Amino acid sequence: MVSVNQHRIPRKRTYLMCSPEHFAVAYAINPWMDVTTPVDAVLAVKQWDRLRETLLGLGHDVHLLTPEAGLPDMVFAANGAFVVDGTVYGARFKHEQRAAEAAAHRAFYEERGWHFIAPNETNEGEGDFAYLPEAHGGLVLAGHGFRTELPAHAEAQEALGRPVVSLHLVDPRFYHLDVALASIDDGNIVYYPGAFSAASQRVLAQLFPDAIVADDVDALAFGLNLVSDGANVVLNSEASRLAGKLKAAGYTPVPVELTEVRKGGGSVKCCIAELRN
């Protein structure tokens, strides 16, 4: 573990978010979704607003995607694409309930002149892809097992021109990579080993010997579904032990409450896509 005396330097980021004004748990496509559990729609928007204001307060830019009625999971903006150095690898959702979200994301990028590459393979954007520009010369970590299909990893590598390391997710509660692993700066990660196959655990240990390792309590509290600018780490307020580990490693934890969108199986990172231009 890196010394607490290490000085962490934040880097300004540009993010994309989508208001949960139409958010509801209208169907169940992951183990966290329970259609019988009511969602407080007003509170969901209020908590999301606080998250957006937190990012702005840290000096980051936040762009907004227009929510569409009938697409209650659009709040999980991370799933709509994966962007590296101005190239956008689009999403192709596994479940038909979310399929139309892909077109909304594509329109956002194409209207702004981004280089958009439409996928042929099933993938759910930053839900299953993480980019570390300073790790081993620039590395993409990619999850598969529940949503994104393995052939999408090769497709992403060709689209983005970055080496892709495939990681096998084996616990359905961690159905996306971003609920089991996150970048905490441009070269290091935090992750929960139990979400991955034994072989993938060995790969992560070899690639990131200085990684912060989370326990199951914080992982199940969506603590790993976080966003970091290299110094400030915005994470679910329930993941208190992980916040302590981050602080001990020299990062500044910034806890936020997202009790309502969590009912859909996501937290901080699920609500935020990074626009890397």
N, C-alpha and C positions, 0 to 999 in steps of 0.2 A: 504494500500500500504506500502511496506517495505521501510524503511528509505534509503535515498540516501547515507548515511554513511556506509551502509552495505558493507562489503568487499566481492566481488564476486571472486571465485576461478575457473579458467578454468580447465577442464579435457581433456586430450588428447583423441581424437576420431579417429576412422578409418572409412573411407568412401569409397563408390563405386560410380563411375560416368561413363558416356558414352558420347563420343563426338557427337555433333550434325551434323556431316559431311553429314549425309543423311536426316537431318531434313527438313520438309516441312509441310505445312498445306494442305494435299492431300485429306482430308475428314473432316467431321464435326461430332464429337461425344460428344461435350460439347458446351455450349452457347458461349464460347469465340472463337471458331474456325470458321473462315470465309475463305472459299476456294478462294474467289476473292481478298483477301488481300495478296499482295506479301511478301515473306520472303527474307530478305537479308542474303543469306547463309554464305557469308564470315564474315559478322558482327556477325552472330549467333555463329560461331566458336570462333571468337575473344572475345566476351563477356563471353562465356563459359570458355575459357582459363583463363580469368581474375578471374572468380569465383574459378576455381581450384587452381590458384596461390594464391588467398586470403586464402583459407583453408590451403594450404601448409605453407604460411607465418605465420599463427596462430599456427603452430606447429603440425598440424594433418597429418595423413597418408591418401593418396588417391590412391585407386586401380582403374584400368580402365577396363571396359567391352568393348569388341570389337563391334563397331556398324555394323549393317548389312543392306545392300541395300534392299529397299522394306519395311523396318520397320522404318518409319520416326519419331515415338514417342519413340524410344529407349533412346533418351536423357533424358527422364523422368525415371531415373534409380530407383527412390524410389518405383515405382509400381511393381517391379519384384519379391519381396519377403519381408518377415519380419523376422528379426534376433534377437533373445534374448539368451544370454549366450551360444553362439555356436550352437544353434539349429535354423534351417532355415525352416520357414513355407512358402512354395512356393505359387506363385500367379496363379490364373486362371482368365483370363481377361473376362470382360463382352462382349466386342465387338470383332468380328472376325478380325477386322483390326489390333488388337494388340495381338491376341492370341499366335502368334509364339514367341513373346518376352519371354514368360515364359520358354521355352526350353533353350534359351540362358542364362538366369539367373541360371537355374538349373545346366547347364553344368559348369558354373563358379564355383559354390559352390562345386559340386561333384568332380571336378578336383582338388580341394584344400582340400578335405577330410572333409568338413563340414558335420554335421548331417542334412541331408535334408529330410523333410517330405512333400510329394506331397499332394496337397489339392484335396478334392472331391467337395468342395464348391467354388462358385464364390467369389473371393476376389482379391483386387489389392494392396496387400502388404502394404508398409508404406504409400501409398496414403490414406489408411483408418485405419491404426493402429499406435498408439503412445505409447511408453513405458516410464514409470517413475519409475525407480528402488527404489527411496526413498519415493514415495508417498504411504502411507498406506501399507507399507511392500513390495511394488512392484506391480504396477498396469498397465494394458493395457487398453487404451481408444480405442474404435473401432467405426467407423462410418458405417452407412447403410442408404439406401434410394435411392441411384442412381447407384452405382457400386457394392460395396461389399454387398453380401446377408447376412441377419441376421444369418442363420445357420453357416456361416463361423466363427462367433464370438465364438460359442461353440466349433467348430473344432480347432480354434486357442488356446483356453483355454486348451484343451486336449493335443495339440501338444507341447505347451510351458510351461504348468504347472504354469501359472500365471492367477490371476483373471482378467476377461475381463468385462469392463463396456460398455454396448451398448449405443450409442448416435445416435439419429435419425436426419439426415440431411433433411431439408425441402425446401431449396432454391436451384434450379438447377444450379445457378451460383457458388455455393459452393458444387460441386458434389463429392468432396473427403474431408475427414476429414482434410487433411493437407493444404487445402486452407482456413480453418475456425478455426484451432486450432493448437498450437505448444507447445512443451515443451521448457521452457526457462532455466531450470536446471533439476536436477534429481528428483525434487519434486514439481515443480510448472509449470503453463501453462499461455499462453496468448490465448485469443479466442474472437470470434465475436458472441455474443449471437443470433443475428438475423438469423444465419445459422441453428439453432437447434430448435426442437420442444420445446414447453413450458415445458414439463416434463423433457426433457434433459437439458434445461437451469437450472431447479431447482436442478438436480443431480450435474451439474458442480459447481453451487454456493455452494452446501453443501460440496462437496469433496475438492474444491479449493477456500476457502474464501479469500485468498490473491492473487488470479489470477489477471493478468493485462487484462483489458477489452478494446478491440479495437472498434473503431467506424466504420460505414459503409464505409466511405471514404477510410480509410486505408485498410479495408478488400477487397474492390473492386479494390484496387491497388496491390493486392496480397501480402500485407504486412505480413500476417500471414503465408505465405508460406516461412518460415525462418528456419535457422539452428543455434543452440546455443550450445556452449561448457560449459555453466554455467556462463560465464562472457562476452564473445564476442558473439554478435548476428549479424549474417550475414543476411541481409534482402534487399528487393527491395528498391532501392533508392527513389522511388516515395512515399513510406509510411513514410513521414517525421514526422507526428504527433505521430505515433506509436514509431518511433525512439526516440522522445522526452520523451514519457512515459517510455520507457525502460531505458533511461539514468537517469531519475528521480528515478528509482527503483534500480539504482546502476549497471546496465549493460552497456556495451560499444557497441553501434550500429556500425555496419560495413556495410555501404550501397554499393550495387553493381547494375549495370545496366544490365537488361536482357530483353530488349525490344523485341527481336526477338523470343526467345522461349516462351515468354508470349503470343504470337499469337496462340500458341497451347494450352493455358489454364493452364500454369504453370509458376513457377518462381524458386526461390532458392531451396526450399526443394524438389520440384518435381525432380530436377536434382541430388539429393543426397540420397543415401541409407546409413544407418549406419550399420556397421559390428560390432556387439557386441559379442565378443568372451570371 
